[in-house]
Amino acid sequence: MFTGIVEAVGTIAAVEEQQGDLQLYIRTGDLDLADVKLGDSIAVNGVCLTAIDLPGDGFWADVSRETLTHTRFPSLAVGEKVNLEKALMPTSRLGGHIVTGHVDGLGEVVDRRDDARSVRFTIKAPSSLGRYIAGKGSITVDGTSLTVNAVNGDLFELNIVPHTVQETIIDHYVPGRQVHLEVDIIARYLERMLGYRSAEPEEESQESSGGLTLDKLAEFGFTNRRSG
């Protein structure tokens, strides 16, 4: 588990093909590896990777075909900057929100504009993820825990303050760039709980095709609104 608070910006130092998948060598820059052991998890642009070798100035990690299918890792190039975060410890402060390190989909930056000292971005999410993104809710973009300013269909807006721009790879974002998205895990579990249908034993594992609705939220006490 992670918090979405980026601890350092690293650099892709090597990308090696290994029988259909990849091994990556990431130089970790200012990330303190003193307490990292082989087998520990480190989030790289929001993707949970396992350290399989620790040469001193970084770590090697395997990247499976499953991960390659759901991320932009196939296009990673040597020299590219990446966000890094070590796994959450029981004593850590939860400065962002609960992040699993499992990418839900690829978004696309569609607009960037300055707003005083902040930078505003508009990002398009896959249609399958739009229902999990809420205004003033949390979302993880390339491993960074961010607050959603507004939502319009599959588009959502972010306001990035100067500190976050300086301490992450966000300053490299331009329209057309793909980014890793992980939606709030609470939203996913909420839909699962409210959409679950108890029926005959052979149907107990099925989910309602209707998904999350205002009526269901009202039924379970989350809102007093009704659709229609």
Residue pairs with C-beta under 8 A, 6 or more apart in sequence:
1 87
1 88
1 98
1 99
1 100
1 101
2 43
2 48
2 85
2 87
2 88
2 99
2 100
2 101
2 143
3 85
3 88
3 92
3 93
3 94
3 95
3 96
3 97
3 98
3 99
3 145
4 46
4 85
4 96
4 97
4 99
4 138
4 140
4 143
4 144
4 145
4 146
5 85
5 95
5 96
5 145
6 83
6 84
6 85
6 143
6 144
6 167
6 168
7 31
7 84
7 85
7 86
8 28
8 29
8 30
8 31
8 84
9 29
9 30
9 81
9 82
9 83
9 84
9 167
9 168
9 169
10 26
10 27
10 28
10 29
10 31
10 44
10 58
10 81
10 82
10 83
10 84
11 26
11 27
11 29
11 79
11 80
11 81
11 82
12 24
12 25
12 26
12 76
12 77
12 78
12 79
12 80
12 81
12 82
13 25
13 26
13 27
13 58
13 78
14 23
14 24
14 25
14 78
15 22
15 23
15 24
15 25
15 76
15 77
15 78
16 22
16 23
16 24
16 25
18 62
20 65
21 62
21 63
21 64
21 65
21 68
22 62
22 63
22 68
22 73
22 74
23 52
23 60
23 61
23 62
23 63
24 44
24 49
24 60
24 61
24 63
24 73
24 76
25 55
25 58
25 59
25 60
26 42
26 44
26 58
26 59
26 60
26 61
26 82
26 84
27 57
27 58
28 42
28 57
28 58
28 59
28 84
29 84
31 42
31 84
31 86
33 54
33 58
33 59
35 86
36 42
36 51
36 54
36 59
36 86
37 51
37 54
38 51
38 52
38 53
38 54
39 50
39 51
39 52
40 50
40 51
40 86
40 87
41 48
41 49
41 50
41 51
41 86
41 87
41 101
42 48
42 49
42 51
42 59
42 61
42 84
42 85
42 86
42 87
43 49
43 83
43 84
43 85
43 86
43 87
43 99
43 101
43 143
44 61
44 82
44 83
44 84
44 143
45 71
45 82
45 83
45 142
45 143
45 169
45 180
46 83
46 99
46 101
46 103
46 140
46 141
46 142
46 143
46 144
46 180
46 182
47 67
47 71
47 73
47 101
47 102
47 103
47 143
47 180
48 87
48 100
48 101
48 102
49 61
49 62
49 63
50 61
50 62
51 59
51 60
51 61
52 59
52 60
52 61
52 62
53 59
53 60
54 60
63 73
67 73
67 103
68 74
70 103
70 105
70 106
71 103
71 106
71 180
72 106
72 178
72 179
72 180
75 178
76 82
81 169
81 172
82 142
82 169
83 142
83 143
83 144
83 168
83 169
84 143
85 143
88 94
95 145
96 138
96 140
96 144
96 145
97 138
97 140
97 145
97 184
98 184
98 185
98 186
99 140
99 143
99 145
99 182
99 185
100 182
100 185
101 143
101 182
102 182
103 180
103 181
103 182
104 129
104 132
104 181
104 182
104 183
105 125
105 126
105 128
105 129
105 181
106 126
106 178
106 179
106 180
106 181
107 123
107 124
107 125
107 126
107 141
107 178
107 179
107 180
107 181
108 123
108 124
108 176
108 177
108 178
108 179
109 121
109 122
109 123
109 173
109 174
109 175
109 176
109 177
109 178
109 179
110 122
110 123
110 124
110 155
110 175
111 120
111 121
111 122
111 175
112 119
112 120
112 121
112 122
112 173
112 174
112 175
113 119
113 120
114 120
115 159
117 161
117 162
118 159
118 160
118 161
118 162
119 159
119 160
119 165
119 170
119 171
120 149
120 157
120 158
120 159
120 160
121 157
121 158
121 160
121 170
121 173
122 155
122 156
122 157
122 158
123 141
123 155
123 156
123 157
123 158
123 179
123 181
124 154
124 155
125 133
125 154
125 155
125 156
125 181
126 154
126 181
127 154
129 154
129 181
129 183
130 151
130 153
130 154
131 191
131 211
131 212
132 183
132 184
132 187
132 188
132 191
133 139
133 148
133 151
133 156
133 183
134 148
134 151
134 187
135 148
135 149
135 150
135 151
136 147
136 148
136 149
137 147
137 148
137 184
137 187
138 145
138 146
138 147
138 148
138 184
139 145
139 146
139 148
139 156
139 181
139 182
139 183
139 184
140 146
140 180
140 181
140 182
140 183
141 158
141 170
141 179
141 180
141 181
142 168
142 169
142 170
142 179
142 180
143 180
144 164
144 168
144 170
146 158
146 160
146 164
147 158
147 159
148 156
148 157
148 158
149 156
149 157
149 158
149 159
150 156
150 157
151 157
160 170
164 170
165 171
173 179
190 212
191 211
191 212
192 207
194 212
194 216
194 217
194 220
195 207
195 208
195 210
195 211
195 212
195 216
196 207
196 208
197 203
197 206
197 207
197 208
198 204
199 206
210 216
213 227
214 223
214 225
214 226
214 227
215 226
215 227
217 223
217 225
218 224
218 225
218 226
